[in-house]
Amino acid sequence: MELLTRPSVFHYRGDMSPAAHAREFVETVVQTSLEKWDAEPRYPREAVAASGLTGLFVAPERGGLGLSYAEAVEVFEELGRGDGSLAFSMSMHNAVAAAVNGAGTGEVLERWGPPLASGNALGCFSLTEPQSGTDATTMFTRGTPDGDSWRLSGRKAWVTLGGVADVYAVVAKTGDAPGHKDVAMFVVDGSAPGVSFTEPYRKAASDFLPITDMILDDAPAHMLVPPGVGMRAALAAIDVARFDIAAISCGMLADALDTAVAYAAKRETFGKPLLHHQGLTWMLADVATDLAASRALVRKAAQDIGSDAGPVSIAHAKRFAPDAALRGSIVCSEVLGAYGWLLDHPIARIIAVAKMMTVVDGTAEVQRMVIGRSLEAGTR
Ligand SMILES: Cc1cc2nc3c(=O)[nH]c(=O)nc-3n(C[C@H](O)[C@H](O)[C@H](O)COP(=O)(O)OP(=O)(O)OC[C@H]3O[C@@H](n4cnc5c(N)ncnc54)[C@H](O)[C@@H]3O)c2cc1C
């Protein structure tokens, strides 16, 4: 496979904080190109590769930034202000880059670790199957040993960056027993024989982001995490992705709120700015409270990741922040009246993408299951 060499569109500057850098990437690259990427439609893999934000959780000695979760919150909020869908794809890539550089050994680590950290290879994560998303362990994709490596057969669904990514972290069973004890995580080269992709799904928004089924027909694979701990490793990766999504949702809601406030300060009805009509100001005040609550939950999750409290704190943040972004962006659209429906402002797009944020990496109901279990166990 021919990997990307970095083009000169944008370069990471070590003298800026990661969050300031993400803001500059959004302002100079994302905001100026998003419409073009969507119209073509084309995933901006060169821009992502050159962003310097592709090894966020990879240790510096392996070529990453080695960010703390507190630092990552700020980065993902900035990326969310640019575009939630692009930020989501970068979250998926970063989860795979961290998994391969953290758990990979031998050929897998050598071949894929450095290019994933640098962004020269793109990664994505494949757990969901056509018949099962929430109930993820009801999966039919099977791994069978083949000498020192493995072969995978089955069909994965909702593969974000399907056909565009180079490296696929695929979760599959290695036997037929019910449950998750035989679940392992594999690494699959997207260009290997036996790997194919459907046409991208037709979606409500973000045409530039390909999402496909992936068909594995006796495809060569390397084991990344063995059975016994494979499902736990997948859930740990998903937990970090849920945390990213909550932070991205904060950025999206902040963008919608800023747009609505700026509009309401200028637009007049009945002789005064919209912002001076108390009915509207109070609506926006509630959005601001939801944004503050979302940010507090995400920052609490950042503190708790890695401890026993981590999964529940992440569930609170993932349950609340995307819902708040969806509800709040609809309110912000209301403030713009008819203009809220136009693509001239970012709010219509934010509403569509916020709906997606409520589903990806586990719906609000799944988060309630996690929170509910903690209530029952008395560990909240
Ligand atoms: C834009 C997008 C990108 C995605 N990218 C990826 C990706 O890259 N990789 C990947 O592996 N997956 C990906 N997914 C899949 C995503 O993780 C699943 O869609 C999600 O987990 C929900 O699964 P489902 O759609 O099959 O819903 P189902 O599991 O069929 O559930 C349907 C509804 O029922 C609810 N529900 C289910 N069980 C219960 C219960 N016991 N109690 C109460 N309510 C319940 C669910 O919350 C949901 O609202 C993506 C999804 C989207 C929308």
The ligand as an SDF file (V2000), in Angstrom:
LIG
                    3D

 53 58  0  0  0  0  0  0  0  0999 V2000
  -22.7440    8.0450   11.6650 C   0  0  0  0  0  0  0  0  0  0  0  0
  -22.4180    6.7260   12.3140 C   0  0  0  0  0  0  0  0  0  0  0  0
  -21.1200    6.2460   12.2820 C   0  0  0  0  0  0  0  0  0  0  0  0
  -20.8140    5.0160   12.8680 C   0  0  0  0  0  0  0  0  0  0  0  0
  -19.5240    4.5490   12.7950 N   0  0  0  0  0  0  0  0  0  0  0  0
  -19.2150    3.3430   13.3210 C   0  0  0  0  0  0  0  0  0  0  0  0
  -17.8930    2.8010   13.1860 C   0  0  0  0  0  0  0  0  0  0  0  0
  -16.9890    3.4480   12.6350 O   0  0  0  0  0  0  0  0  0  0  0  0
  -17.6430    1.5620   13.6730 N   0  0  0  0  0  0  0  0  0  0  0  0
  -18.6040    0.8160   14.2900 C   0  0  0  0  0  0  0  0  0  0  0  0
  -18.3140   -0.2950   14.7290 O   0  0  0  0  0  0  0  0  0  0  0  0
  -19.8840    1.3080   14.4300 N   0  0  0  0  0  0  0  0  0  0  0  0
  -20.1980    2.5340   13.9660 C   0  0  0  0  0  0  0  0  0  0  0  0
  -21.4910    3.0390   14.0720 N   0  0  0  0  0  0  0  0  0  0  0  0
  -22.5350    2.1820   14.6270 C   0  0  0  0  0  0  0  0  0  0  0  0
  -23.0480    2.6330   15.9870 C   0  0  0  0  0  0  0  0  0  0  0  0
  -22.1150    2.3860   16.9960 O   0  0  0  0  0  0  0  0  0  0  0  0
  -24.3660    1.8930   16.2090 C   0  0  0  0  0  0  0  0  0  0  0  0
  -25.2700    2.4000   15.2320 O   0  0  0  0  0  0  0  0  0  0  0  0
  -24.9290    2.1140   17.5780 C   0  0  0  0  0  0  0  0  0  0  0  0
  -24.1710    1.3990   18.5040 O   0  0  0  0  0  0  0  0  0  0  0  0
  -26.3990    1.6810   17.6670 C   0  0  0  0  0  0  0  0  0  0  0  0
  -26.5920    0.4310   17.0980 O   0  0  0  0  0  0  0  0  0  0  0  0
  -27.8110    0.1670   16.0690 P   0  0  0  0  0  0  0  0  0  0  0  0
  -27.8720    1.2980   15.1450 O   0  0  0  0  0  0  0  0  0  0  0  0
  -27.6090   -1.1970   15.5240 O   0  0  0  0  0  0  0  0  0  0  0  0
  -29.1130    0.2020   16.9600 O   0  0  0  0  0  0  0  0  0  0  0  0
  -29.8170   -1.0390   17.7110 P   0  0  0  0  0  0  0  0  0  0  0  0
  -28.8340   -1.7500   18.5510 O   0  0  0  0  0  0  0  0  0  0  0  0
  -30.5720   -1.8210   16.7270 O   0  0  0  0  0  0  0  0  0  0  0  0
  -30.8470   -0.2750   18.6500 O   0  0  0  0  0  0  0  0  0  0  0  0
  -31.9880    0.4140   18.1210 C   0  0  0  0  0  0  0  0  0  0  0  0
  -32.5240    1.3510   19.1890 C   0  0  0  0  0  0  0  0  0  0  0  0
  -32.9320    0.5870   20.3290 O   0  0  0  0  0  0  0  0  0  0  0  0
  -32.2630    1.0280   21.5040 C   0  0  0  0  0  0  0  0  0  0  0  0
  -31.9770   -0.1410   22.3360 N   0  0  0  0  0  0  0  0  0  0  0  0
  -31.3280   -1.2760   21.9590 C   0  0  0  0  0  0  0  0  0  0  0  0
  -31.2890   -2.1440   22.9920 N   0  0  0  0  0  0  0  0  0  0  0  0
  -31.9350   -1.5400   24.0410 C   0  0  0  0  0  0  0  0  0  0  0  0
  -32.2350   -1.9170   25.3930 C   0  0  0  0  0  0  0  0  0  0  0  0
  -31.8110   -3.0880   25.8990 N   0  0  0  0  0  0  0  0  0  0  0  0
  -32.9300   -1.0600   26.1570 N   0  0  0  0  0  0  0  0  0  0  0  0
  -33.3200    0.1380   25.6790 C   0  0  0  0  0  0  0  0  0  0  0  0
  -33.0790    0.5520   24.4130 N   0  0  0  0  0  0  0  0  0  0  0  0
  -32.3810   -0.2680   23.6120 C   0  0  0  0  0  0  0  0  0  0  0  0
  -30.9770    1.6860   20.9950 C   0  0  0  0  0  0  0  0  0  0  0  0
  -30.4950    2.6530   21.9190 O   0  0  0  0  0  0  0  0  0  0  0  0
  -31.4670    2.3280   19.7010 C   0  0  0  0  0  0  0  0  0  0  0  0
  -32.0770    3.5650   19.9820 O   0  0  0  0  0  0  0  0  0  0  0  0
  -21.8260    4.2680   13.5260 C   0  0  0  0  0  0  0  0  0  0  0  0
  -23.1440    4.7800   13.5670 C   0  0  0  0  0  0  0  0  0  0  0  0
  -23.4360    5.9920   12.9780 C   0  0  0  0  0  0  0  0  0  0  0  0
  -24.8400    6.5210   13.0380 C   0  0  0  0  0  0  0  0  0  0  0  0
  1  2  1  0
  2  3  1  0
  2 52  2  0
  3  4  2  0
  4  5  1  0
  4 50  1  0
  5  6  2  0
  6  7  1  0
  6 13  1  0
  7  8  2  0
  7  9  1  0
  9 10  1  0
 10 11  2  0
 10 12  1  0
 12 13  2  0
 13 14  1  0
 14 15  1  0
 14 50  1  0
 15 16  1  0
 16 17  1  0
 16 18  1  0
 18 19  1  0
 18 20  1  0
 20 21  1  0
 20 22  1  0
 22 23  1  0
 23 24  1  0
 24 25  2  0
 24 26  1  0
 24 27  1  0
 27 28  1  0
 28 29  2  0
 28 30  1  0
 28 31  1  0
 31 32  1  0
 32 33  1  0
 33 34  1  0
 33 48  1  0
 34 35  1  0
 35 36  1  0
 35 46  1  0
 36 37  1  0
 36 45  1  0
 37 38  2  0
 38 39  1  0
 39 40  1  0
 39 45  2  0
 40 41  1  0
 40 42  2  0
 42 43  1  0
 43 44  2  0
 44 45  1  0
 46 47  1  0
 46 48  1  0
 48 49  1  0
 50 51  2  0
 51 52  1  0
 52 53  1  0
M  END
$$$$
